[in-house]
Structure formats: structure tokens, C-alpha cells
Amino acid sequence: MIKNKAIDMDFDRDHIWHPYTSMTQPLPVYPVTHASGNRIFLQTGETLIDGMASWWSAIHGYCHPVLNQAIVKQSANMSHIMFGGLTHQPAVELCKKLVAITPSQLDKVFLADSGSVSVEVAIKMALQYWLSKGIKTKQKLMTPLKGYHGDTFAAMSVCDPVNSMHSLYTGFLPEHIFVPAPQSQFKNEFNQQEVTLLEDYFKQHHHHVAAFIIEPIVQNAGGMNFYHPDYLRAVRRLCDQYDVLLICDEIATGFGRTGKLFAVEHAAIEPDILCIGKALTGGMMTLSATLTTGKIATAISEGEAGVLMHGPTFMGNPLACAVACASIDLLLEQPWREQIAFINDVLATHLEQCKQLKAVVDVRTLGAIGVVELASAVNVEKIQRYFIQQGVWIRPFGKLIYLMPPYISNEQDLVRLCDAIFTAIKQYHY
């Protein structure tokens, strides 16, 4: 490890605007000097067990030698080259891998910068598809409430319009069609009335709907809702029946997080467009991809524009593509299904104790995700400070305290994360 210069926390507080934080009354930030495995090391001396996988992306942990070496090796050739009119081996290799591991009909790959941008691209694909076919009435999207798809403007427009952090922009964003959030839970019986209600929306709006966009199986930042696979199956059937494209946003769920390589596999369906990001590079660099079918790609390419109207400067960045290839290989070479099942068993067993606390509404797990839902919102500043004192890194939001740890986490560390949640709730009487 190279010794770092001390972090200027005064400058940080006065000049750096952190995510979802006030500049006048900022939440505390904690200075990190380095990270390794599933450990985060603070300038103030604390060592933290990571329960967040760096916003769900660092599935192999930090400073993994295979991923580090992939970046070093690629940097000796080129760190970046424009993707317009040029191509390179890391991008070709990555797209081969993605076509091989995603649903079979998805064989066209558009590389982008971030998860939000991959959603923007997916929306453009859907709209351009219908325009290319001469259908100008399909300009709306349909999506469930409680959804979250990113922070850019088109992505925000399909996030929950009331409960999301984007309600401030109501009136500026395009207005789309929201259906009730899935109710039947993943491990419970499916209520067929949900399909009846859903079909009513399709009957009423399908002439104006280009695509239905949904996070498969897990609605993540919108409330960690683990819903029944039959709901997703119904969406796929209704999209086919009413001539609507299906966009599945697997930015958070892709690459094993739910116990399947991709969450659509729980329902055995294939989307028309798939968005992936976060764990794509193992949390090493920003990169995303939007995959679609030959049918959609051909229609857009033969339409009036003749091209997909999008082209990020850092599209197909060689460093990011190289480390993404290494991350995918690293995941698939390991018994990742068994590891995810192991993590789930530990989380399910040790978060169960939280149910005895009056402030707890629900405890649920799926794959390498554990969620404790409270009756009221947490005080993030107080509970974050407590977690630091306990030697763990957990970042709650709203009424949820949740875990999405790196896949390399062992039983002892997972138990410590679970126990810290239990004692934090007990300590602050949430």
C-alpha cells in the first residue's frame, strides 16, 4: 500500500458536494485511506467490515489482484480510445461474454458510462424502435410504483413520482404511466388479481406505450421490495399480447446478487432490452451496457435516423472493458451460486433476531441481500456514527437498514454486520 497524504476534511466539508447531502448542513463523511478485501480503512484509525459492496458493485471486494492486474495490463496498451469509427479487443471480448451469459435473444450490445445512462439508452431504443416502424403514438413508458432507475432525467421520469427522491422535479419530467407496485412477495403465494389489475392498464394505455420498464424481482432503492416471479411472467405475457417492449433494469441485480446470474432467470423470461451496470466491472470502474435483440436493432437501423441517437465520449472505455472481462471470468470461475446461498443462510439466520424489536416491521432476505424495515425513518447521522464505532460500514436509507455485502464475505463478518444492525436498532429505539 502506498502511504496517502492526509485528507483535508475542512476543504471537503466546505467545497465538495457529496451525494444526497446538503452543503450547509452536510451529513458527516468518513475519510478512507485504502480498502482491501471486504475491509475499509479510515484515516482516523478504524477498520470497517463492508456491508454495502460500494453501492452494490464491489462483488469481489477491494484491490483484488486479478482485477488490479487487468487494469495495469490494459493501461500499457491504451487507457482510452474513441469508439466512433474504432474498436478494440477488450470491448469485443466483453460483448462476447455478455451475449453468452445474458438471455439468448439479446445479441446486440451498446456500451455506456453508468447505470443511469444505460436506462437512457434503453428508453431511446424503445422510442426509436416504434418511430422507425412509422408508429408515432407510442411515446409513453409504463412502470410500477416503487421503482428506481437512476438520476438522469429520462431515468428519473420512470422512478416512483411520489416516494422517490426525484419528486422535486415534477412538472419538468415527462409524465409516464405508473401501475401499482407488485404486492405478492417472492416467498409467498401469488395473487392473480394483480394480473387482472395490470391488464386493465395495458388495455387502456397500450396504444401509447412504447415499453414497460421494471427492475426484475427486486425493486431496489424504491424500498427493497422482493416480489413474486409470477408478476414478472405476467408482465412479459402482457407486453407480448399488447405489443409493448419490455425493458428489464438489472443494474443492481445482475451478476448473481439475487441467487441467479440475472434476476429475470427467476421468472424464466427474456426482456427485449436489458440494462446492466454496477457489478459489471466488479466495482472497479464505471461502465454499463444496454443489450437488445436483432429485431429492435434492425428496425432502428433501417428507420429514418438510421442510427441509435447516442454516443458517449467514454463509450467502450478499454480499461473498463478489460476489468469487466476479468470480473466476469472471476465470478464464473468460482462456485458463486453456493457462495450466494451461504450468504443468504447467514443473513436470514442472524437478521431474524431483529423481528423481536418493536420498531421492526419486516425482515427479508433474497440472495446476497438482507433487509430490515423499520416503522419510521432512521437518523442517518446518528446510526452511521454508531456503525463506525462497531467497526462496520452500513448505509441505511429511509426506513430501511440493509446489507448487500461483497461475495467474499465470511460467516464471522456477516454475523458482525447483522449484530450491528440489531444493536443499533435496540440502541436508538427505532
Secondary structure, DSSP 8 states (H G I E B T S, - for coil): --------HHHHHHH---TT--SSS------EEEEEBTEEEETTS-EEEESSHHHHT-TT-BS-HHHHHHHHHHHTT-S----SS---HHHHHHHHHHHHHS-TTEEEEEEESSHHHHHHHHHHHHHHHHHHTT--S--EEEEETT----SSHHHHTTS-TTTSTTGGGTTTS---EEE----SBTTS---THHHHHHHHHHHHHGGGEEEEEE-SSEETTTT-EEB-HHHHHHHHHHHHHTT-EEEEE-TTTTTTTTSSSSGGGGTT---SEEEE-GGGGTTSS--EEEEEEHHHHHHHHTSSS-S-S---TTTT-HHHHHHHHHHHHHHHTS-HHHHHHHHHHHHHHHHGGGGGSTTEEEEEEETTEEEEEESS---HHHHHHHHHHTTEE---BTTEEEE---TT--HHHHHHHHHHHHHHHHHHT-
